Amino acid sequence: MGFFDEIGKVAIGSRLRMLTDKVTEDAAQIYKLYHIDMQPKWFPVFYALTRQREKTITELAKAIGHSHPSVSKIISEMLKKGYVKENKDKTDGRRNVISLSKKGMKISAALEDQLIDVNAAIEEISAQAQHKLWEAIGEWEFLLEQKSLLRRVTEKKKERDGANVEIIDYKSEHQEVFRSLNVEWISKYFTMEESDYKALDDPQGYILDNGGFILVALYGGEALGVCALIKMNDGEYDFELAKMAVSPKAQGKNVGFLLAKAIIEKAKSLGAAKIYLESNTILKPAINLYHKLGFQKVPGKPTPYARCNIQMELNLN
């Protein structure tokens, strides 16, 4: 196992496959030892049918946690061997049910001694082992059901990428990237509107000089995200979170989340009590991000944007 000792836990899939292959190879020989003509992969289906006499393929797949196509293929193989039979459901003629044949019932009886001996052998290994594999597998299955390995790795990637994101204050040199990033995403989903041009063509006059702020996200020194706080004077909200745009090149690098968090912290530092935003529900990643940050949907109010169909607020107190 020198290779796995060297490469470590990142090769868990390969190591588990090797263990599975070894156990499966032994299982095939064990069936021969007891003069039972069966493939190891059939066992979950076969055992499920010994416990409940009739099941549809869908019911079998659900019972043993396999896919429908996988169980369907196993049933086809067992039908050829004569271990199972397929009949119409007596209560619902539209359904086919699978059950053990007479030959299958004989195999079931012959399996009893084998299962006793296999269980005893597994117990012996468990007694000799320092770590309880069976309990550990159950734990891992539970934990991966709560959050998959893919999702965990995705989160770790975002964390690592996020460490390379730098949030800075807007400078005049960022005017072009502020405009281009916003025009890019707006044009992709909607049509540029008059209020867009006001903010993007003159961010200094429209946003900054009126008490607002703009932050820029750098990744590897390149500006890949922007977000603004626009000062509001409606007596209800202090700022509007607006003009947040992230380059497609930054996808999956946690830039949007870090940028939004930073702009919220900026609002807090200015003593803001409430932030308002407008969006559209077709922008699902953005809406999910706002919910994650604590924004809640509010009743609609007059808006200059035709594309707006959802309005949200964040209480900072």
N, C-alpha and C positions, 0 to 999 in steps of 0.2 A: 504493500500500500504506500510505497515511497512517493509515488506521483501525487496521490491525494493528500499525503502529509505536507508535500511541498506546495501544492496549489491551494489547499485550504477549503473552506466552506463554500466557495463560489462554485465548486464542482459537485454540489449536493445531488443534482439531478442525475449526473453520470454515475455517482457512487450508488445511489439508490437503485438505478437500473441494473447495475452489476449485481447487487444483492438480490434484486428481484429475479434476474436471470438465473442466478445460482439456486435459489429456492425453487423456482419453476422447473429447472432441470432435474433437481432431486425429486420434486413432486411427480414428474412423469415416470421416474424409475420406481417410486413408491407404489404407484398404481399397478405397475407390472409385478411388483413384489406380492401384491395381493390378488394377482390375476384379474385385474379390472381394466377393461379396455376403455379408457376415458382420457380426454385431454384436460390438463389442469385448468384451462380457461373456461371449461364448461361448468366447473364445480359450483360457483355461486348460483347459476341458473338452476342447476340440478337440485341443489340443496333447498332453494326457495320452493321448488315444486314438491319436495318431500314434506314440507311443512304446510303448504296450502295446495290442495289437490289440483285446482284449476286457476290459471291466471292468463290474462291477455299479455301480449308482448309489452305493451305500455306499462301495465302493472308490474311486470317482472323488472323492467328497466328502472322503475321508480324504487322498487324494493331493494335492489342490489346496488343502486347508484351508478348504473352504466347508461350509455346512450342507447336510444331506440335502435339505430342501425347495428350497433354492436350486438345487442341481444338478438335481433332478428337474424343475424348471420350465425350466431351460436345455435339458435333453434333450428335453422336449416341444416346445420351439420349434425345435430342430434336426431333430427327426423330421418336423415339418411342412415344413421346407425340403428334406428328403430327404438331409441330410448324414450322418445316422446311421441305424442299424437296430437293432432290439431282437429278440433271440432267446432261446430257452431254453438254459441251460447244458448242454452235452453230457454233462458228468460229474455234474450235479446238476439234474434237471428242475424243482426247486422255485425255482431262481434264474433271473432274467432278466439277460442280459448285453448291454451296449451296445458297438457297434463302428462304425467308419466305413463308410458305404456306398460304392459306386463313385463317386458324385458327390462324396462327402466326400474320397475318395482323390485325386480330381482337384484339389480345392481345396487339399489338403495339398501337392501338387506345386507349385501356383501360389504358395503362400505362401513358398516357399524364398527367392526373390529378395527379396520384401518383408522377410523377417526379416533378411536380410543387410544391407539398406539401413537398416532401423530400428536395428539394432545399431550400425552405423557412425555414425548420427546421434547416438545416445545417448553413444557414446564421444567424439564431438566436443564435446558439451555438457560431459561430465565433464572433458575436457582444458581447457576454457575456465573451468570453475568452480573457485573456491578451495576449496570444501568438497565432499567426495565423498558425494553423496546416497545412492547405492546402498549403500555401506558403512554409512552412518549409519542407514538404514532397517533394515538387518540388526541393527545394534547395539540400536536401539530395540525391535525385535521381540523380541530375546533378553531385554532388561531387563524389558519388560512381561510377558513370559511368566514370569519369575521372581517379579515382583510387579506386579500390575495397577495402572493409573492410579487406579482406584476405591479400591483398598486403600491406595495411597500418600496419596491425598487424605484418606481416613478417618483415617489415622495423623496427618497434619498437623492435622486438625481436633481430634483428641484432644489433641495437644500444645498447641494454642492454647487450647482449653477448659481444659486442665489448669493452665495458667498462672493461671487465675482461681479455682482451688480452694485454699482455705486449710484446713489441718488444725490443730485446736485441742484442748486438753484438755477433757474433759467437765466441765460445771458442773451444779449442781442444777437450773438453769433448763432444761437439756436433757432432763430425765427424761421428759417427755411425748413429745418427738420420738423419743427412744431407744425408747420403748415402741411408739409408733404405726408407726414404720418397720418394726420387727420383726414386729409383729402383722400388718401389711399383707402382707408377703411370705410369712410362715408360713401364713396363712389362705388365700392364693392357691393354694398347692400341697399343704398338709398340714392337720393339725389342731393347734391349740395344746395343749401338754402341761404337766404339773405343773411340770417343770423350767423351762419357758419363763416361767410366771407368777412363779416364785421370783426369776429374774434380772430380769425386766422390771418387776415391781411394786416391787421394792426393790433397784435397782442399787447404791445406796450400801452397804447392808448385805451384800448377797450377793456383790458384785464388789469394790468399792473398799476396804471395810473389811477384807477378807480378803487384801489385797496385790495386787489386780488393778488394771487401768486401762481407761479408755474414752476413745476419741478420736472427735471429731466433724468431719465434712467440711462446710465452708461453701462455697456457690457463689453469688456475688453477695450474700453476707451471709446467705443462707438455709441452714439446716441440712438437707442432703439425703442425708447418709450417716453411719452410725455403725459402730463396731467395738470389740470388747472383748478384753482379755486377762484370762482367769480363772486365778487362781493354782491350780496343781495340787500335790498332796502325795503323789504315788504313787511317788516315787523315780526315775521314768524321765523325766518331762517337767516342765519348769518352768512353762509356761503353756499354756492352751488358747486358740486363736484362736476366738472365738465371737461370736454375735449381730452379725454383719456384715450390714447392710442398707442398700440404696441406693434412694432414691426413683426411681420411673419417670421423673420429670421430669429426672433427671440422666443418663438413658441416653445413651451415646455421648460423655460428657464426661470419661471417664477417671477418674471419681471413685472407683470400686471399686478400681482398681489403685493409685492414689495413697494411698488410705486403708489398704489392706493393706500397702503398702510402709512406710508410716509406723508402723503397729502393730508390724511386724517390727523396725524400727529401735528402737522403744521397748523391745522385748524384749531386743535386743542391748545397749542402754544399761544395762539392769538385770542384765547378766551371764548371761542365759539361754543355755543350750546347745541346747535342743530345744523346739520348739513343736508342739503336737498340735491336730488339728481333726477334727470330724465333719461329714459332709455326706450328700447323696443324689445319685446319678448322674443323676437326671432334671434336675438343675440344671447343665446342660452349660456355660453361660458361667462359672459359679462354679468348676467343676472345672478348666476350661481356665485360668482365672486362677491357681488354686493351683499347677497344673503350671508355669505361666510363672514363678511366684515361687520354684519349686524344691521344692515339696512332693512327697513320694513316698507312694504307697499302702503301708499297713502291715496286718498281720493284725488281724482284728477283736478287740476287747476289750469287756468289759461296758460298756453304755451305757444311760443313763436315757431315751434318745430312741427311740421306735418307728420314726421316719422315717429313722434313720441306717442307711445300707447301705454306706458307705465311710468309712474312717478314714485320715488322712494325717499325716505328720510332716515337719518341716523342721529339719535340722541347721544350727545357726548357727556352728559352729566350723570 
